[in-house]
Amino acid sequence: MNLDNKIIFFFSALGAFNSIVLSIYFLFFAKPINKSNFFLGALLAVLSIRVWKSLFFYYNPELSKNYLQIGLSACFFIGPFLYFYIKSKIYEFKGSNRLYYVQFSFLLIIILSVGFLYPYQKNVDLWINYFYYVINFQWLAYIMISAFLLKNILRKLLTTKQKLNYDETWLISIFFGVLIIWLAYFTASYTSYITGALSFSFVFYLSGLLLFYKRKKEFVISVRKEKYANIQIEENEVNQLLEKIESVINKEELFKNSNLTLPILAKRINIRPQLLSQLLNNNLNKSFSTFINEYRIEEAKQLLKTNPNLKIEIIAEQCGFNSNSTFYTAFKKITNTTPSKYINK
């Protein structure tokens, strides 16, 4: 192996090795223990297996067919685990995990059955000419479904008025990272087979740098906010600001915008975001989300009274909630009851 190949191997293997370490951490040691961490660990694991298979095969074309089958089988789960992870993060679903288990079990049965009935060792042409493309297009299908789940975040990404928070930046980096890796492998026949492994290392460390920058930036912003913490707002100014905020929110129905943020509202009423945050936290003892959700729940209560047969999903969307679970949580927190019990009353 010449020097160039050694360098390529080093950078390709570096990302895969670190990914394996992170996958073990998220699968067994990350706190809190939840499905999101499990799916992220599983995603990193199958990506690492796929990359290691590519590396070994690139430098040893005579690699056992069993390893090739394991690598492609792992590739079959990259898309599903990406979808499971994003869905669990966005919707924060706290109910039964049955849906996840059913989908994963179905996919596992498919790949095990195909591997048993048509092993790579005896069906090389079948795997290369058919199964390989089926796996890649199944991976792409899950990427597209994941993009649909991320539609609100992607919309924010395309606008200059709204900035992504840390969690949204993390989800976007994961999504585009998997998309870039898919493109690298799918177009490998036109470039080089090793580009998939190299793209994985590139995406892995680029995402790390992006998140480090985002967290550092948010830390600086939080420090700046502390400068305003000790500035007291006069009582008459508090009343004027609250009247202005209430008037603007009700008149323009800003609460119906599911992407409404504190900076957006502050800009609309022409005050500093720090001042608005201080007003809500210190004078009203409320977070911004609680403050806005109170308007949304009042709207929901009116809709439940006037249209009791309207679907909850429609009510949640019309009132500015991104998901049903968020709507239910906010409704119960503010009214101490559920929408269905509220209708019965």
HUZI-V976316 format. One record per residue. OMEGA is omega in whole degrees, -180 to 180 (none if undefined). NEAR is the number of other C-alpha atoms within 8 Angstrom. D_LAST is the distance of its C-alpha to the last C-alpha in Angstrom with 2 decimals. Layout:
BEGIN
OMEGA/NEAR/D_LAST  OMEGA/NEAR/D_LAST
END
This chain:
BEGIN
-179/4/76.74  -176/5/77.85  -179/6/76.44  180/6/74.15  178/8/72.59  179/9/72.18  179/8/70.31  -179/9/68.03  -178/9/67.40  -177/8/66.67  179/10/64.05  -177/13/62.43  -177/12/62.35  179/9/61.15  -179/13/57.74  180/15/57.37  179/9/58.37  179/8/55.96  178/12/53.18  179/11/53.87  180/8/53.74  -180/10/50.37  177/14/48.98  179/11/49.98  -177/10/48.34  -178/12/44.96  -170/13/45.07  -172/6/46.04  -175/8/45.99  176/9/43.44  -2/5/40.66  178/4/37.75  180/8/38.08  -176/7/35.76  -180/8/35.98  179/11/36.90  179/12/40.01  -179/11/40.93  177/13/40.77  177/14/42.78  178/14/45.35  178/11/45.59  179/13/46.03  -179/12/48.83  -178/12/50.43  175/12/50.72  180/12/51.92  179/12/54.54  179/11/55.72  -179/12/56.09  179/13/58.06  178/12/60.31  179/11/61.12  -179/13/62.10  -178/13/64.28  -179/10/66.13  -180/11/66.70  -178/9/67.93  177/6/70.57  -178/7/71.28  -180/7/71.08  -179/5/72.28  -179/9/69.11  180/6/68.03  178/8/65.89  178/8/63.49  179/9/62.58  179/12/62.08  178/11/59.71  180/9/57.69  -180/14/57.49  177/11/56.28  176/9/53.82  180/12/52.31  -179/14/52.14  -176/13/49.90  -179/12/47.13  180/12/47.38  180/14/45.06  -179/11/42.36  174/12/42.32  180/16/42.13  180/12/39.08  -177/11/37.43  -178/13/38.16  180/13/36.85  -179/11/33.65  180/11/33.00  -176/8/33.74  -174/7/31.70  179/9/28.51  -175/8/28.87  -176/6/27.33  -179/4/26.55  -177/4/25.72  176/5/28.33  -173/6/31.83  -178/6/32.46  178/7/32.72  -179/8/35.38  -179/8/37.25  -180/8/37.36  -179/8/38.73  180/9/41.22  179/8/42.38  179/8/42.93  180/9/45.00  178/8/46.89  -180/8/47.82  -175/8/49.08  178/10/51.30  179/8/52.64  179/8/53.41  -180/9/55.18  180/10/57.06  -177/7/58.19  -178/6/59.18  -179/8/60.69  -179/10/61.88  -176/12/63.10  -176/7/66.49  -177/6/67.30  -177/9/65.28  -178/8/66.01  -179/7/66.17  180/8/62.88  -177/10/61.09  -173/9/62.81  -176/8/62.55  -175/9/59.17  -180/9/56.99  -179/10/57.54  176/9/56.15  180/8/53.24  -178/11/52.25  179/12/52.63  173/8/50.63  176/10/47.86  179/15/47.89  -180/10/47.71  178/9/44.78  175/12/42.71  180/14/43.84  178/8/42.54  178/9/39.14  178/13/39.05  178/9/39.94  177/7/36.90  -177/10/34.68  -172/9/36.55  -180/8/36.33  179/8/34.47  178/10/36.92  178/9/39.86  176/8/38.76  -179/12/38.79  -177/10/42.19  179/6/43.60  -180/7/42.58  -176/7/44.48  -176/5/41.69  -180/8/39.57  179/7/40.93  173/10/39.95  -174/6/38.91  -178/9/40.62  179/7/38.30  176/9/38.40  179/11/42.19  -179/10/42.41  180/9/40.49  -180/10/42.59  177/9/45.81  -178/9/44.96  -178/12/44.14  176/8/47.26  179/12/49.36  178/10/48.60  179/9/49.17  179/10/52.56  177/12/53.59  179/12/52.72  -179/8/54.82  -180/11/57.67  -177/10/57.83  -180/8/57.32  -176/8/60.15  -180/12/62.36  179/7/64.80  -179/5/65.61  177/7/65.83  -177/7/66.27  -177/10/64.51  -178/10/64.36  178/11/62.22  179/14/59.06  179/14/59.87  180/11/60.97  179/11/57.83  178/14/55.73  180/14/57.61  -179/9/57.40  -178/11/53.63  -176/11/53.14  176/9/55.00  178/8/53.89  178/12/50.23  179/8/51.19  180/8/52.94  -179/8/50.09  176/11/47.54  179/8/50.01  -179/8/50.46  -179/10/46.72  179/9/46.06  -180/8/49.10  179/8/47.93  177/8/44.47  179/8/46.24  179/8/48.40  180/8/45.40  177/8/43.71  178/8/46.99  -180/8/47.10  -180/9/43.62  -179/8/44.92  -177/7/47.40  -173/10/44.65  -176/8/42.78  180/6/44.88  -179/5/44.81  178/5/42.69  179/7/40.92  -175/6/41.57  180/6/38.65  178/6/39.29  178/8/39.48  -179/11/36.15  179/8/34.47  -179/8/36.35  -179/8/35.41  177/8/31.70  -180/8/31.77  180/9/33.73  -179/9/31.49  -180/8/28.30  -178/8/30.17  -178/11/31.52  -179/10/28.35  -177/8/26.30  -177/6/29.23  -179/6/30.23  -178/9/26.83  -177/9/28.63  179/13/25.54  176/10/25.29  -177/9/28.61  -180/8/28.00  -180/6/31.53  178/9/31.15  179/6/33.07  178/10/34.07  179/8/37.60  179/10/36.41  180/9/34.25  179/12/37.12  -179/10/39.57  -180/6/37.44  172/9/37.38  172/6/40.96  179/8/40.81  176/9/41.88  180/10/39.35  180/8/40.46  178/9/39.64  179/11/36.13  179/11/35.58  179/11/36.95  -178/11/34.78  -175/13/31.56  -174/10/32.71  -175/8/34.63  -179/8/32.97  -177/7/29.30  -179/7/29.49  171/9/27.69  -180/9/28.95  -179/9/29.20  178/6/26.69  -179/9/24.06  -179/10/24.95  -179/9/24.60  177/10/21.48  175/9/19.68  -178/9/20.64  -179/13/19.64  176/12/16.11  177/8/15.74  180/9/17.08  179/11/14.78  178/8/11.64  179/8/13.47  179/10/14.35  179/12/10.94  -175/8/10.07  -179/6/13.53  -176/7/14.24  -179/8/11.42  -180/5/14.46  -179/8/16.34  -179/6/17.55  -180/7/16.52  -179/8/20.27  179/8/20.70  -180/11/17.92  -179/14/19.47  -179/10/22.89  -179/8/22.21  175/13/20.83  180/11/23.95  -179/13/23.23  -176/9/26.10  179/10/24.26  -178/10/21.00  178/9/21.64  179/10/22.11  -179/11/18.88  -179/10/16.85  -179/8/18.90  -178/11/18.53  -178/13/14.75  -180/11/14.38  -175/8/17.26  -176/8/16.03  -177/7/12.29  176/7/12.79  180/9/10.20  178/10/10.63  -179/10/9.92  178/6/8.81  179/8/6.25  178/8/5.17  -179/9/5.41  179/5/3.78  none/4/0.00
END
